[in-house]
Amino acid sequence: MVIQPGTLSILAPTTPADPERFQVVRGNIFLSGADILVNPVNCVGVMGAGLAREFRYRFPAMFEPYAKACRDGWLRPGGVHIWTAEPGAVAKYVVNLPTKAHWKHASRLVDIQHSLNTWSQWVHSQIEAPEARGANSIAIPALGCGLGGLAWSAVLPEIERFASHVLQNNPTLSRILVYAPDA
């Protein structure tokens, strides 16, 4: 499923995320136990390096729908591609979240802001839906901070804003884990 940006408004600053449900951690995102894993991607349909490459390896069936969404022009900065994993996978959903238009370019903070905003709308509308029952945790990497070149100090506040907004409006969401970049 591709969710395109509509009329976007940047998430307004809210109260800090609930420390019982929001944690910044280090480690392997694939061992998080989260129901929803976020994959930082480009909009060209290439997962050839970094964390995206590992997602392609671990979720091979996810790649072709993502690549088709890119080829067809459906996935672009500010949107998200949500893939439902097969039963028994390490996560229920993979959210392919664009951090840049092309893999050759640097990530842009504004693209991450818009994609997080678009995705928060899906979380609000779907996390309570019957088909999403049991999807109550999210793991987010340091979006755009690896190969994308963004500073963690710039990205973390945007993820915190997203998390605060989502946690306030989704009481069944038990936790959001944010994976800091390796030191």
Residue pairs with C-beta under 8 A, 6 or more apart in sequence:
1 81
1 82
1 83
1 84
2 69
2 74
2 75
2 79
2 80
2 81
2 82
3 79
3 80
3 81
3 82
3 118
3 119
3 121
3 122
4 74
4 76
4 78
4 79
4 118
5 76
5 78
5 79
5 114
5 115
5 117
5 118
6 118
6 121
8 78
8 114
8 117
8 118
9 117
10 113
10 114
10 117
11 113
11 116
11 117
11 120
11 161
11 162
11 165
12 165
13 161
14 161
14 164
14 165
14 168
15 164
15 168
16 160
16 164
17 160
17 163
17 164
17 167
17 176
18 164
18 167
21 167
21 173
21 174
21 175
21 176
22 160
22 163
22 164
22 167
22 175
22 176
22 178
23 175
23 176
23 177
23 178
24 156
24 178
24 179
24 180
25 177
25 178
25 179
25 180
26 179
26 180
26 182
26 183
27 179
29 37
29 51
29 139
29 141
29 177
29 179
30 37
30 54
30 58
30 90
32 137
32 139
32 177
32 179
33 137
34 91
34 137
34 138
34 139
34 175
34 177
35 91
35 92
35 93
35 134
35 135
35 136
35 137
35 138
36 91
36 92
36 93
36 94
36 95
36 135
36 137
36 138
36 139
37 55
37 90
37 91
37 93
37 94
37 95
37 138
37 139
38 94
38 95
38 97
38 138
38 139
38 140
38 141
38 143
39 47
39 51
39 52
39 55
39 94
39 95
39 96
39 97
39 141
40 50
40 51
40 52
40 97
40 98
40 99
40 107
40 141
40 143
40 144
40 146
40 148
41 47
41 52
41 66
41 75
41 81
41 96
41 97
41 98
41 99
42 52
42 70
42 98
42 99
42 100
42 101
42 102
42 103
42 105
43 70
43 75
43 76
43 77
43 98
43 100
43 101
43 102
44 70
44 101
44 102
44 103
45 66
45 67
45 68
45 69
45 70
45 71
46 67
46 103
47 53
47 55
47 56
47 63
47 66
48 103
49 103
49 147
50 146
50 147
51 141
51 146
55 62
55 94
55 96
56 62
56 63
58 90
59 83
59 85
59 89
59 94
61 86
62 83
62 85
62 94
62 96
65 81
65 83
66 75
66 81
66 83
66 96
69 75
69 81
74 81
75 81
75 96
75 98
76 98
76 101
77 98
77 100
77 101
77 108
77 111
77 114
77 115
78 98
78 111
78 114
78 115
78 117
78 118
79 98
79 115
79 118
80 95
80 96
80 97
80 98
80 115
80 118
80 119
80 122
81 95
81 96
82 93
82 94
82 95
82 96
82 122
83 93
83 94
83 95
83 96
84 92
84 93
85 91
85 92
85 93
85 94
91 139
92 132
92 134
92 135
93 135
95 119
97 112
97 115
97 116
97 119
97 143
98 111
98 115
99 107
99 108
99 111
99 112
99 115
99 143
99 144
99 148
99 150
100 106
100 107
100 108
100 111
100 144
100 148
101 111
106 148
106 149
106 150
107 143
107 144
107 145
107 148
107 149
107 150
108 144
109 144
109 150
109 154
109 155
109 158
111 144
112 143
112 144
112 150
112 155
112 158
113 158
116 158
116 159
116 161
116 162
117 162
119 162
120 162
120 165
120 166
123 166
123 170
123 173
124 166
124 169
124 170
126 132
127 135
127 136
127 170
127 172
127 173
128 170
128 172
136 172
136 173
136 174
136 175
137 173
137 174
137 175
137 176
137 177
138 166
138 173
138 175
138 176
138 177
139 176
139 177
139 178
139 179
140 159
140 163
140 176
140 177
140 178
140 179
141 178
141 179
142 152
142 155
142 156
142 178
142 179
142 180
142 181
143 150
143 155
143 158
143 159
144 150
144 155
145 151
145 152
145 155
145 181
146 181
152 180
152 181
156 178
156 180
159 178
160 178
163 176
163 178
166 173
166 176
167 173
167 176
